Amino acid sequence: MITILEIAFPNLDPTILPIYRPFALRWYGLGYLFAFFVGWLVLRHTQKKGFFRIAEEDCSSLLMYVIIGVFAGGRLGYILFYDDPIQVLRDPSLIFGRDFSGISGLSFHGGLLGVMIAGVLFAWVRGRRQYRTLPLEQSKSEGLGGIGKRARAVWCDGFDAMVLGVPAGIVFVRIANFVNGELYGREITDAAGNPVTDAALAPDWAMRFPTSDEGRAALNDFYQMQQFTNPEAPPVDFHKVLSLPVDQNVWDQVSQNVTLRHPSQIYQALLEGLAVLIVMWLLRKRFPKKGMLGGCFLIAYAAARFPMEYFRQPDVQFEAGEKLGSWGQTLASMGVTQGQLLCIGMAAIGVIMFTLCARSKNPFMARTAEQRAFRAVPMSAEEAGVPEGQRNKKKAQSVTQP
């Protein structure tokens, strides 16, 4: 029988390709790039198959709304849920990171909320545009309420399409978290609750992270001792030697005394990403109303994320003595983490959304059997009210030419 004992940390440089300081291609950015690309492919696929009822020309516009919503909502959500909003109000530059050197934290729940708000703006614009293309008699019969009904249908329709791609994006971003050594898991402990450093006493998939507190401490002690025993050597740049990638030879010498941890980023990629992705695609043809699939995603992701918090290292800012320590004590007394608390709210919103959409009497919320089967005729630019100058000219020419 083959025994792995433990997984070796990849120890890669977070920067793939330096461009011009402070700009560079990083694993984290590449993860988001892949996520948005897959999202665009899913939007185009659902639009072509008639499931997502917008014009082809609108897919790229929706993606831009989504990108802005992800980063604006993710950053503001991090500040609201995981940071000190008062401190940020005093120093707004913290929104972008100190000295504008890079964004220092994104929240998935905040990013999702940002996407939902951006979707509302997109849906209102597209719903109003569709309404304006109606014949005068029909627009009068619908009244101004017709705009709201169409906008709600566009929003729910778009959310259903996006949740078929969001879990794939989660996989890419969590893998980037893994390569960066961030959001690592909790310590693996023995029966007495003591941290385990012996790989034989831990699961085969356990890992030692040089970016963990004890990993950095072990590396720091090594270089401190090296400098002490050889005072004539050049001074050690501790910021450099403690940053990824660390010296592999040094890490091999000190890592055996570093606590083994759960690679929670991989757990999350598999459960919150891959498993939820499979569930969404299995359910995509089952619901007669728009928005029901989106509600299922909120419930499914919350159900997947909640147990993962038991393996993921709690955020340091909620520990005693830190800036959010008092709230951390409150969470501890409740027996939940901040992420789990947000998941509870997320699941509740999912249940409400699913129920309201299932009971909706809005005629634009219904899906035909062909749309649910991904076999419907896609919405045309004329039907969607796309202005003549914004329509796909190549496609229009191919249709008009004999």
C-alpha positions as CSV (number, residue, x, y, z in Angstrom):
1,M,0.0,0.0,0.0
2,I,1.3,3.4,-1.0
3,T,1.4,6.0,1.8
4,I,1.6,9.7,0.9
5,L,2.0,10.9,4.6
6,E,1.6,14.5,3.6
7,I,1.3,16.9,0.6
8,A,4.3,19.1,-0.1
9,F,3.5,22.8,-0.4
10,P,4.0,23.9,-4.0
11,N,6.2,26.9,-2.9
12,L,5.6,28.9,-6.0
13,D,6.1,32.6,-6.6
14,P,2.7,34.4,-6.3
15,T,3.9,36.6,-9.2
16,I,3.9,34.7,-12.5
17,L,5.1,37.6,-14.7
18,P,6.2,41.0,-13.5
19,I,5.0,43.8,-15.8
20,Y,5.6,47.2,-14.4
21,R,5.7,47.8,-10.7
22,P,3.3,47.5,-9.0
23,F,1.5,45.8,-11.9
24,A,2.1,42.1,-12.5
25,L,0.4,38.9,-13.5
26,R,-0.3,36.9,-10.3
27,W,-1.9,33.6,-9.6
28,Y,-4.7,35.3,-7.8
29,G,-5.4,37.6,-10.8
30,L,-5.1,34.6,-13.2
31,G,-7.7,32.7,-11.1
32,Y,-10.2,35.6,-11.5
33,L,-9.3,35.9,-15.2
34,F,-10.2,32.2,-15.8
35,A,-13.3,32.7,-13.7
36,F,-14.6,35.6,-15.8
37,F,-13.7,33.8,-19.0
38,V,-15.7,30.7,-18.0
39,G,-18.5,33.0,-16.9
40,W,-18.6,34.6,-20.3
41,L,-18.7,31.2,-22.0
42,V,-21.6,30.1,-19.8
43,L,-23.5,33.3,-20.5
44,R,-23.0,32.9,-24.3
45,H,-24.0,29.2,-24.1
46,T,-27.2,29.8,-22.2
47,Q,-28.1,32.7,-24.5
48,K,-27.5,30.7,-27.7
49,K,-29.6,27.8,-26.3
50,G,-32.5,30.2,-25.5
51,F,-32.3,29.5,-21.7
52,F,-31.1,33.1,-20.9
53,R,-33.5,35.5,-22.6
54,I,-31.2,38.4,-23.6
55,A,-29.7,39.4,-26.9
56,E,-26.2,38.2,-27.9
57,E,-25.0,41.8,-27.9
58,D,-25.9,42.1,-24.2
59,C,-23.7,39.2,-22.9
60,S,-20.5,41.2,-22.9
61,S,-22.3,44.2,-21.2
62,L,-23.6,41.9,-18.4
63,L,-20.1,40.5,-17.9
64,M,-18.8,44.1,-17.3
65,Y,-21.6,44.7,-14.7
66,V,-20.5,41.4,-13.0
67,I,-16.8,42.2,-13.0
68,I,-17.5,45.6,-11.4
69,G,-19.9,44.0,-8.9
70,V,-17.4,41.3,-7.9
71,F,-14.6,43.6,-7.1
72,A,-16.5,46.6,-5.7
73,G,-18.8,44.3,-3.6
74,G,-16.0,42.0,-2.6
75,R,-13.8,44.7,-1.3
76,L,-16.6,46.7,0.4
77,G,-17.9,43.4,1.8
78,Y,-14.5,42.6,3.3
79,I,-14.4,46.0,4.9
80,L,-17.9,45.6,6.3
81,F,-17.7,41.9,7.4
82,Y,-14.0,41.3,8.2
83,D,-12.4,44.7,8.8
84,D,-13.0,47.9,10.8
85,P,-15.3,50.2,8.7
86,I,-14.6,53.2,11.0
87,Q,-10.9,53.0,10.4
88,V,-11.5,52.8,6.6
89,L,-13.7,55.9,6.8
90,R,-10.8,57.7,8.5
91,D,-8.4,56.5,5.9
92,P,-10.2,55.8,2.6
93,S,-6.9,54.7,1.0
94,L,-7.2,51.4,2.9
95,I,-9.9,50.4,0.4
96,F,-7.2,49.9,-2.2
97,G,-4.5,48.7,0.2
98,R,-1.8,50.8,1.8
99,D,-0.1,53.2,-0.6
100,F,-2.4,51.9,-3.3
101,S,-0.2,48.9,-3.7
102,G,-2.9,46.3,-4.1
103,I,-6.3,45.2,-2.8
104,S,-5.7,43.4,0.5
105,G,-8.9,41.4,0.9
106,L,-12.1,40.3,-0.9
107,S,-15.2,38.7,0.5
108,F,-17.1,36.1,-1.4
109,H,-20.4,37.1,0.2
110,G,-19.7,40.8,-0.5
111,G,-18.8,40.0,-4.1
112,L,-22.0,38.0,-4.5
113,L,-24.0,40.9,-3.1
114,G,-22.2,43.3,-5.4
115,V,-23.1,41.1,-8.4
116,M,-26.7,41.0,-7.3
117,I,-26.9,44.7,-7.1
118,A,-25.1,45.2,-10.4
119,G,-27.6,42.7,-11.9
120,V,-30.5,44.9,-10.7
121,L,-29.1,47.8,-12.6
122,F,-28.5,45.7,-15.7
123,A,-32.0,44.2,-15.5
124,W,-33.7,47.6,-15.1
125,V,-31.9,49.1,-18.1
126,R,-32.7,46.0,-20.3
127,G,-36.3,45.7,-19.0
128,R,-37.0,49.3,-19.8
129,R,-35.4,48.9,-23.2
130,Q,-37.6,45.9,-24.0
131,Y,-40.7,47.8,-22.8
132,R,-39.9,50.7,-25.2
133,T,-39.9,48.4,-28.2
134,L,-43.5,47.3,-27.6
135,P,-46.4,48.6,-29.8
136,L,-48.2,51.6,-28.2
137,E,-51.3,49.6,-27.4
138,Q,-49.4,46.8,-25.7
139,S,-47.3,49.2,-23.6
140,K,-50.5,51.1,-22.5
141,S,-52.1,47.8,-21.5
142,E,-49.1,46.8,-19.4
143,G,-48.6,50.2,-17.9
144,L,-45.4,51.3,-16.2
145,G,-45.6,48.1,-14.0
146,G,-44.6,46.2,-17.2
147,I,-41.1,47.6,-16.9
148,G,-40.7,46.3,-13.3
149,K,-42.1,42.9,-14.3
150,R,-39.7,42.6,-17.2
151,A,-36.8,43.8,-15.1
152,R,-37.4,41.3,-12.4
153,A,-37.6,38.5,-15.0
154,V,-34.3,39.6,-16.6
155,W,-32.6,39.8,-13.2
156,C,-33.8,36.3,-12.1
157,D,-33.0,34.9,-15.6
158,G,-29.5,36.3,-15.5
159,F,-28.9,35.1,-12.0
160,D,-29.9,31.6,-13.1
161,A,-27.4,31.7,-16.0
162,M,-24.6,33.1,-13.8
163,V,-24.9,30.4,-11.1
164,L,-24.0,27.8,-13.8
165,G,-20.6,29.4,-14.1
166,V,-19.9,30.9,-10.6
167,P,-18.9,27.6,-9.0
168,A,-16.2,27.0,-11.7
169,G,-14.8,30.5,-10.8
170,I,-14.7,29.5,-7.2
171,V,-12.5,26.5,-8.1
172,F,-10.0,28.7,-9.9
173,V,-9.9,31.3,-7.1
174,R,-9.5,28.7,-4.3
175,I,-6.6,27.1,-6.2
176,A,-5.0,30.5,-6.4
177,N,-5.5,30.9,-2.7
178,F,-3.8,27.5,-2.2
179,V,-0.8,28.5,-4.4
180,N,-0.5,31.8,-2.4
181,G,-0.6,29.9,0.9
182,E,-3.5,32.0,2.1
183,L,-6.8,31.0,3.8
184,Y,-5.1,27.8,5.0
185,G,-6.7,25.3,7.3
186,R,-6.8,24.7,11.0
187,E,-4.2,22.8,12.8
188,I,-4.5,19.0,12.9
189,T,-4.6,17.9,16.5
190,D,-4.3,14.6,18.4
191,A,-6.8,13.1,20.8
192,A,-5.6,15.4,23.5
193,G,-6.0,18.5,21.3
194,N,-2.3,19.1,20.8
195,P,-1.0,20.2,17.3
196,V,0.5,17.4,15.3
197,T,3.9,17.7,13.6
198,D,4.4,14.0,12.9
199,A,3.1,13.2,9.4
200,A,2.4,9.6,10.5
201,L,-0.2,10.8,12.9
202,A,-2.0,13.0,10.4
203,P,-4.2,12.4,7.3
204,D,-2.2,11.8,4.1
205,W,-3.5,15.0,2.7
206,A,-2.2,17.2,5.5
207,M,0.2,20.0,4.7
208,R,2.7,22.4,6.3
209,F,2.4,26.0,5.2
210,P,5.4,28.3,5.3
211,T,2.9,31.2,5.3
212,S,1.3,30.1,8.6
213,D,2.3,31.7,11.9
214,E,4.4,28.7,13.0
215,G,5.9,28.4,9.5
216,R,7.1,32.0,9.5
217,A,8.3,31.6,13.0
218,A,10.4,28.6,12.1
219,L,11.9,30.3,9.1
220,N,12.5,33.5,11.2
221,D,14.3,31.5,13.9
222,F,16.5,29.8,11.3
223,Y,17.7,33.1,9.8
224,Q,18.1,34.7,13.2
225,M,20.4,31.9,14.3
226,Q,22.3,32.0,11.0
227,Q,22.9,35.7,11.4
228,F,23.9,35.2,15.1
229,T,26.4,32.5,14.3
230,N,27.8,34.4,11.3
231,P,27.8,38.1,12.2
232,E,30.1,39.0,9.3
233,A,27.5,37.8,6.7
234,P,25.4,40.4,4.9
235,P,22.2,41.4,6.8
236,V,19.2,39.2,6.1
237,D,16.2,40.8,4.4
238,F,13.6,39.1,6.5
239,H,10.7,40.4,4.4
240,K,12.2,38.7,1.3
241,V,13.2,35.4,2.9
242,L,9.8,35.0,4.6
243,S,7.9,35.7,1.4
244,L,7.0,33.1,-1.2
245,P,8.8,31.3,-2.6
246,V,10.9,30.5,0.4
247,D,14.3,28.8,0.1
248,Q,13.4,25.2,-0.4
249,N,16.5,23.9,1.2
250,V,15.9,26.0,4.3
251,W,12.2,25.0,4.4
252,D,13.2,21.3,4.2
253,Q,15.4,21.7,7.3
254,V,12.8,23.5,9.5
255,S,9.4,22.2,8.2
256,Q,9.4,19.0,10.2
257,N,8.8,21.1,13.3
258,V,5.9,23.0,11.7
259,T,2.3,22.0,12.6
260,L,0.4,20.1,10.0
261,R,-2.8,21.7,8.8
262,H,-5.8,21.0,6.6
263,P,-5.4,22.3,3.0
264,S,-8.8,23.9,3.3
265,Q,-8.5,25.8,0.0
266,I,-8.6,22.4,-1.8
267,Y,-11.5,21.3,0.3
268,Q,-13.4,24.5,-0.6
269,A,-12.5,24.1,-4.3
270,L,-13.9,20.6,-4.4
271,L,-17.1,21.2,-2.3
272,E,-18.0,24.8,-2.7
273,G,-16.8,24.8,-6.3
274,L,-16.9,21.4,-8.1
275,A,-19.7,19.8,-6.1
276,V,-22.0,22.9,-6.3
277,L,-21.2,23.2,-10.0
278,I,-22.4,19.6,-10.6
279,V,-25.6,20.2,-8.6
280,M,-26.4,23.4,-10.5
281,W,-26.0,21.7,-13.9
282,L,-28.1,18.7,-12.8
283,L,-30.9,21.1,-11.7
284,R,-30.8,23.5,-14.6
285,K,-33.7,22.0,-16.5
286,R,-36.0,21.3,-13.6
287,F,-37.6,24.6,-12.6
288,P,-40.6,26.2,-14.4
289,K,-39.9,29.7,-13.1
290,K,-36.9,31.9,-13.4
291,G,-34.9,32.6,-10.2
292,M,-35.6,29.2,-8.6
293,L,-32.2,27.9,-9.8
294,G,-30.6,31.0,-8.4
295,G,-32.3,30.4,-5.0
296,C,-31.0,26.8,-5.0
297,F,-27.5,28.1,-5.6
298,L,-27.6,30.3,-2.5
299,I,-28.8,27.4,-0.4
300,A,-26.3,24.9,-1.9
301,Y,-23.3,27.2,-1.5
302,A,-24.2,28.1,2.1
303,A,-24.7,24.4,2.8
304,A,-21.2,23.6,1.3
305,R,-19.4,26.6,2.9
306,F,-20.8,26.1,6.4
307,P,-18.9,22.9,7.3
308,M,-15.8,24.1,5.5
309,E,-15.4,26.8,8.2
310,Y,-14.6,24.0,10.7
311,F,-11.5,23.2,8.7
312,R,-10.5,26.7,7.7
313,Q,-8.3,28.8,10.0
314,P,-10.5,31.5,11.6
315,D,-9.7,35.0,10.7
316,V,-7.0,36.5,13.0
317,Q,-8.9,39.8,13.4
318,F,-11.6,38.1,15.4
319,E,-9.2,36.7,18.0
320,A,-8.9,38.1,21.5
321,G,-6.7,41.2,21.5
322,E,-7.3,42.0,17.8
323,K,-9.4,44.8,16.4
324,L,-12.5,42.7,16.1
325,G,-11.8,40.6,19.2
326,S,-15.0,41.5,21.0
327,W,-17.1,40.4,18.1
328,G,-15.0,37.3,17.8
329,Q,-15.9,36.5,21.4
330,T,-19.6,36.9,20.6
331,L,-19.2,34.6,17.7
332,A,-17.4,32.0,19.8
333,S,-20.2,32.1,22.4
334,M,-22.6,31.4,19.6
335,G,-20.4,28.6,18.3
336,V,-20.1,30.0,14.8
337,T,-17.6,31.8,12.7
338,Q,-18.2,35.0,10.7
339,G,-18.3,33.0,7.5
340,Q,-20.9,30.6,9.0
341,L,-23.1,33.5,10.2
342,L,-23.0,35.0,6.7
343,C,-23.9,31.6,5.2
344,I,-27.0,31.4,7.5
345,G,-28.2,34.7,6.1
346,M,-27.3,33.6,2.6
347,A,-29.4,30.4,2.9
348,A,-32.3,32.3,4.3
349,I,-32.2,34.6,1.3
350,G,-32.0,31.6,-1.0
351,V,-35.2,30.1,0.6
352,I,-37.1,33.3,0.3
353,M,-35.9,33.8,-3.3
354,F,-36.9,30.3,-4.3
355,T,-40.3,30.6,-2.7
356,L,-41.1,34.0,-4.1
357,C,-40.1,32.9,-7.6
358,A,-42.0,29.7,-7.5
359,R,-45.2,31.5,-6.5
360,S,-44.7,34.5,-8.8
361,K,-47.6,35.3,-11.1
362,N,-45.4,37.5,-13.3
363,P,-45.9,36.1,-16.8
364,F,-42.3,37.0,-17.8
365,M,-41.0,34.7,-15.1
366,A,-42.2,31.5,-16.7
367,R,-39.9,29.3,-18.7
368,T,-41.2,27.3,-21.6
369,A,-40.4,23.6,-22.0
370,E,-38.0,24.5,-24.8
371,Q,-36.2,27.1,-22.8
372,R,-35.8,24.7,-19.8
373,A,-34.4,22.0,-22.2
374,F,-31.9,24.5,-23.7
375,R,-33.6,24.1,-27.1
376,A,-35.3,27.4,-27.6
377,V,-34.7,30.1,-30.2
378,P,-32.5,32.7,-28.7
379,M,-33.8,36.2,-28.2
380,S,-33.1,38.5,-31.2
381,A,-31.6,41.9,-31.0
382,E,-34.9,43.4,-32.3
383,E,-36.9,41.6,-29.5
384,A,-34.4,42.8,-26.9
385,G,-34.6,46.4,-28.1
386,V,-30.9,46.6,-29.0
387,P,-30.3,49.9,-30.8
388,E,-29.5,49.6,-34.5
389,G,-26.0,50.9,-34.1
390,Q,-25.1,48.3,-31.4
391,R,-26.3,45.2,-33.2
392,N,-24.0,42.5,-34.4
393,K,-23.5,43.6,-38.0
394,K,-21.9,40.4,-39.2
395,K,-24.8,38.3,-38.0
396,A,-27.3,40.7,-39.4
397,Q,-25.6,40.6,-42.8
398,S,-25.5,36.8,-42.8
399,V,-29.3,36.7,-42.1
400,T,-30.2,39.2,-44.8
401,Q,-28.0,37.8,-47.6
402,P,-29.5,35.1,-49.7
